[in-house]
Amino acid sequence: MVVDFHSHIYPEKIAAKAVVSTEAFYTIPARGRGTPEDLAAAGRKGGIDRFVVFSAAAVPAQVVTINSYIASVCAVRENTGRAGADKAGGPAFTGFGTLHPDMENPGGEIERIVGLGLRGIKFHPDMQKFNIDDERMMKIYALLEGNLPVIFHTGDYRYTYSHPARLAPVLDAFPRLTVIAAHFGGWSLFDLALEYFRERRCYFDISSSIPYLGRRRAEELIRIYGAERMLFGSDYPIWDPGECLKEFLELKLSSAEQERILSGTALEILDN
Ligand SMILES: [Zn+2]
């Protein structure tokens, strides 16, 4: 069983534009088209059983539309239960919702998100342009604590919105908030992240990281944090999930560690 905990999807009519702006943001060419159909095909080809899918709202007005869209895609691709495949025999999709610090009624939208069957929230502070430790976010974290898991994009040497130093105090202030810090806790700040998160309670995904870390350092960081805190993820459409899986399987890890990272940690979070 393989769960890809980090993938972005967009409606067909805006996918091409969204992919181009993601490429511009990260200055690398994307491997995928960014649509649910393309992701499902990549999963079938690459051996992925389940994707956690999301999309971040750049402005408050997009929140409701995006959450309804993600839920509608997941309804077709069966977002509940532990079984791997949807009715069409492809990978299953589990949706995470989006919120924005400037939105009017986050509490109401969180209730709607739960009602829609979405299973967590994705924040991209660098693209949504807010600091993780922003005052406006504190009431949102309070609403999410003990309710829905949260995955943050973390780390970018060009900005400080998602700096590990901003996430650390949030972890301290909300001890029951389930947090996944993407990209080993800090893209391009991998070793710095270690200083903030080694002793704190949070999970990590390994997406968009191994090409920058190299195999040896990726293995070391997984050992330092512990496989029980790590999740496999591709960051589709930037990367191809099947190629990411191959890259992950080339790491020198035990089969117990592999199993934990490919599905064990994910099921622990999603089943809670
Ligand atoms: Zn992401």
Boltz pocket constraint, residues with backbone or C-beta under 6 A from the ligand:
constraints:
  - pocket:
      binder: B
      contacts: [[A, 6], [A, 8], [A, 124], [A, 153], [A, 182], [A, 235]]
      max_distance: 6.0
